[in-house]
């Protein structure tokens, strides 16, 4: 194969009759990604192996119905605001805004009851010499899940010749509203369904993290990683210090160093010793939410595989959680005439 490749196919149909399309992009190295226009979701990342084998590195499903029924946000675009907003409420310039609460939950998580992960996006394919892209777009109306303003959103997935998966987000609004978009892919570099990710070796280039309470709600305080099980400035196995974490796993937002001219900088790298695969993450965002699938349960995934608790990790680049409430954090509020934009690159080495 000497050039970029894209193949669309029908992935399924929603109960209201809307068609869900899957797009598979592949580069000459044999790296492929698949995305669907439901939730602007990344459904697959595959790398070639010995003897013509192919290895799936993300958790996802073969069937649309599974995406409609699950609650793990596999590969989804998250918005309007990622992470948790306490009591599904925030104030802005003296006005109160009450957001939708997730079913069975007292707070607002990952966009609420019907976030961006649960709607159909418009899609457009772009093929260039050095990359192939799928751009997803939608208009979130004023009042959607309680948020003010109509929001125009774009999520673009690009696969490059350099074995990079690039994800960029853009948004415009007609009324000031908070925006914090991210991607919620679960990775397992040994291979989806191969077991837990505790043998993976992580390095995060961050000196601080956002403190949370017992319900994982941000407190507005920032702590130093030094002397804590969250210190990954030097590489550590994920399973090395689990007995020192209150969750028996990781679910925290690292505070990244400031960008220079809003250029992406290296945030983290993670390796799977058994497979020899490495994932490098660069981003323009101030935060990196790292999650080890603490709430996953045993379930069937694509290709007849099974996953389990701790069966994947997430690298969610985003603003600092709680920014809608704490003025000391970078502002999440987008005003009319402004452009929200950030990009993250996941580079695979195998």
N, C-alpha and C positions, 0 to 999 in steps of 0.2 A: 504494500500500500504506500503510495507516494504523496497523498494529499489528504486534507481534512474531509470527513465524511459525516453526513447527517441522514438519518432515516426516521421519518415519522410513522406512527401506526396508531390505530384506535386502541385505547387502553380500557375503555368501558363507557357506560352511560349512567348518568345520575337519575334518580327517581323522577325528576322533572323533565327528563328527555335530553338534557344537555350532554353533548359528547365530550369525553375526556380523551385528549391526545397525548401520547408519549413521544418524545423526541430523543433519539439516541445519537450522540456525537462520538466520533472516534478519530484519534490521530494516528500518524504512521507508526508510532511506537506500540500501538495496540491498546493504549489506555482509552477507556470509554466511559462516558457518563450518560445517564438517562434522566430526563425530567418530564414532569407532567404539568398540564395547565390547571389541575385541581390543586389549589394551595401553592402554586408555583413551587412544586415539591421536587427535590432531588431524590430519585428512587433507587439509583444504582451508581456505583463507581467500581469499575472492574479493571484489573491489571493482568497482563499475560504472565504465564508461568512456563515451566519446562514442558517440553513435549506437546505444545499446543494447548495446554490447560489454561483456564481463565479463573481468576480468583475474585470473588465479591468482597469488597472492603467496607460496605455500609449496610446498615440494617434497613430493610424495606420489604415491600410486598409485591407479589405477582399480580394481584387482583385489586381492582378499585374498591370492592366492597370492604376489603380489609382496611383500607385507608379511611373509609367512612365510619368504621366501627371502633378503631383503636384510639387510645388517648395518650400516646407517647410522642406525638409530633414528629415522627420519623421523617427527616429530610425537609421539613416544611419551612416556608417563609413565615416569619412571625411578625405580627403587627396589629394595631398601630404601635404598641409599646411592648417590648419584650420584658420578660421577667415579671416580678410581682409588684402590684400596687395595693398597699394595705387598705382594707375595707372598701376597695373599689371606688375610691374617692380622692380627688385632688382639688386644690384651689388655684385659681390664676387671676391675678389682679382683682381680688375681692369677690370673684364669682366661684360658686361651687359647681363641680361636675361629678355626676354619679355614673359610674361605668357598670357594665354588665358583670355579674359574678359568674364564675365558672360553676357548672352543676356540682352541688355538694361541697362547695368551697366558699368561705366567707370573704375571699379577696378576688382581685382581678389578676389573672395569670395569662401571659402570652396572647394578649388581645381580647380575652374574654370569651363569652359563650360561643360567639361565632366570629372568630378572628380571621385574619387573612389566609390562614391555613385551611379554611373550610369553604372557600368560594372559588368559582371559575375565573381565571384570568384570560385575557386576550394574549395571543402569542404571535411572534414574528421571528423567523429564522434569518440569520446573517452568516454568509460564508466568505471568509477572507483567506489569503494565502497562508497566514500563520495562525489562524484561529477560526473556530466555529462557535456561533453564539445563538442562544435562544433568549429573546427579550419577552418577558411577561409584563402586562400592564393591567391596571384596574383603576376604577374610581370608587373610592369609599365615600358614601354620601354623608352630608352633615347629619350628625346625631348617631352615626354608626357605632353601636356598642356604647353610646353615651358620649363619644368624643365630639368636640365642636369642629365645624368646618368640613367642606368637601375636600378630599385629599386625592390627588392624582399620584399614583405609585408605579414605579417600574422596578422589576427585579431581573437582572440579566446574568445568565450563566454562560461562561465562555470556557472552552477547552483549547489549550494552546499546544504548539509544537514542543514546548519546553516541559510538557507533562504537568501543567498547572491547571487547576480548576479555579477560575476567577469568578467571584460573585460580587456584583455591584448593585447598589440600591439608590434610587432617586425618589424624591417626593416634592410636590408643590401643593400649596393650600390656598384657599380663599378666606380663611379665618385662622387666627393663631391657634395652634393645636400642638400637643406633644407628639413626637415621632421618634421611635427607636426600633429600627428594623434589624432582624438577624436571621440566620439560617440555623436550623436545629437538626443537623445530620448527626447520626450516631455512627462512629467509626470503630472498626476492629481490624487492625493492620495485620494480624495473623490470619484473619479471614472471618467473615460473618458466620456466626454459629459455631465458632471454634472453641468457645468457652469464655471465661472472664478476661478482662484486659489488665489484670493485676501484674502481669509480667512485663507490660509496656514500660519503657523508660522515658520519663517526661522531664523537660527543661522549660521553665517559663521565665522570661526576662522581665520580672516585676519584683519590686521591693515591698509592695503593699497590696492589701486586699480590702474589700468592703465588708464591714462587720454586719452580721445578721443576728436576729433573735432566734428563739427556739422554733419559730414557725417559718424561718428562713426569710423573714421580712427585713429589709435593710434598716439599720438604725441611724444612718447618717454619719457614722463614724468610720474612719479608715485606720487600719492597724498595720504594723510592720510584720512582714513574714518571718523576720529573723527569730529563731528559737521556737518556731511553730512547725507543725506538720505540713504547713502550706508553703514552706520555703523550698522552691524548686529552682532556685538560681543556679544550683549545681544539679546535674541529672540524678533522679531517684526512681526506683521502681514504684509503680502506683500502689502495690500491696505492701510496701516496706513499712509504712507508718500508720496503717489503718487503725490500729488499736489506740492511736492518739487522737483520732477524729471522733467527734460526738455522733456523727451520722453513720460511722462505719463505711465511709466513702467520701467522695468529694462533690461539693456543690457550692461553689463560691466564685466571686468575680474578682479577678486580679486587676489591679490598677496599673496600666502600662505607662511607660515613659512618654513624654510629650512628643508629638510628631514634629518634623522639620518641614515647613512649607506644605503641611498636610500630605506628605508623601508616606506611603506604606512603610512600616518598619517591622522587623522580625519580632514577633510576640512570643512564639513558642516553637519547640520541635519535640516530636515524640517518635520513639522507635519501638518496633517489635523485634526482640532479639531472635526469636525462632525463625521468622520469615525474612529478616533482614530489611524490612521495609521501614521507611522513614517518611513522616509527614511534617512539612514546615509550614507555619502559618504566619503570614504578614498581613497587616491591617492598618487602616487609618483611624480606627476607633480607639477610645480611651480605655475600654474595658474588655476583658476576656473571661467569660463565664465558662468555667470548666466543671464538667459533670460526669460522673462515672456510672450512670445508669442505676442509681441506688433504688429507684422505684420500678425498674423493669421487672417483669415476671416472665416465667417460661412461656414462650408462645412460638407459633409457626411463623417463619418469614419466607422470603423468596427462595426459589430453587429447592424446596423441600427441606430446608434447614430449620433448626430450632435455635432460638436465643434464650437468654436467661438473665437473672439479676446480675448486674455488672458486666453484661455481655457487650457493651459498647461505651464509648466516651464521646462527649460533645465538646466542641470548641466554638462557643457562641460569641462572636465579636459584637460588641454593643456599647452603648453608653453605660454609665455607672447606674446600677439599679437604685431606685429611690430618687432619681433626679427630678421627678415631678414634684417632690415634696421638700427636697433639701437644696437650698440655694447655693451651698458651697460646692455642689457637684456641677459638671458642665451642663448648661441649660439644654433640655430636650425640646424646647418650644420653637416651632417653626412658624414664621410670620408670612403673610402674603408678600409676594415679590422675592422671597428667599428660595434657595434651592437646597434641599437636604440631599447630601450625597456622601456615600462612603463605599469603600471596596475592601474586599478580603481575598487573599490568594492562598489556596491550599496546594502546595507543591509536593508531588509524590516522587520518592526515590526508591527504586527497587533493583 
